Amino acid sequence: MDTEAQHTERDHSSGTEERSRSVLSGHSSWRRPGLIGLVCAAFLLLLSHFVVQPFQIPSGSMEPTLRIGDRVLVNKLAYRFGSEPRRGDVVVFDGTGSFLQEPPERNPVTALLHGAAAALGLAEPADTDFVKRVVGVGGDRVTCCDEGGRVEVNGVPVDEGYLYPGDAPSRVPFDIVVPPGTLWVMGDHRSHSRDSRDHLGEPGGGMVPVDRVIGRADWIGWPFGRWSTVEPPAAFHDVPDTPASGAAHG
């Protein structure tokens, strides 16, 4: 009887140890993938904050170059080392103070979660972020339109082959000189784009400060069938760096 009792005690002990090992094994089975997932997410957030950020296109204002639902990869290093946006670049920028005089109020927690999702390209960008094409840089005189209906930069007409088919360069006439340190930006789908033209009478005159530029849209990364680079156009190659003689405002 004593021998049987000892066997019984050992059996109970063995079963407890097996259950303990099973529980520990279960914990480790989900802890490791969870930890790897957290590390990967942290790495991607750091990468998107400092180097390359996915940006989901929310509207058709940049068609046909960028379509609704495209994920573009924004190069945040493009203007970090002394370089500045050039005519023809497609840029993502914070429109606070230029396109939006005041940022919309949002719940801080909701804004944080949305910002993290947007940084990974899983949600539409913040209401303050915009994507447009640079048409004029500091010191440029940009006018519309010439006798051929084209935009002129520093007295040189620009053939904007990237425009949405059938769109006019602008149905709103304008004649502006871009202040230093700012940009004049427009969408490629001019009839469906709210851009610098729509803010001419507001503080800042629709100009986007260079220091508000988040980065340059260099690649389309999603969907797979749209994989490509966003090539700079040749439209501005003949534009001089300064307005032609007599072209400045009097």
Secondary structure, DSSP 8 states (H G I E B T S, - for coil): -HHHHHHHHHHHHHHHHHHHHHHHHHHHHHHHHHHHHHHHHHHHHHHHHHTEEEEE--SSTTTTTS-TT-EEEEETTTTSSS----TT-EEEEE-BTTTBSS-----HHHHHHHHHHHHTTSS---TTEEEEEEEEETT-EEEE--TTS--EETTEE---TTS-TT--S-SS-EEEE--TTEEEEE-SSGGG---GGGGTTSTTTT-EEGGGEEEEEEEEEESGGG-EE----STTTT--SS--TT-S--
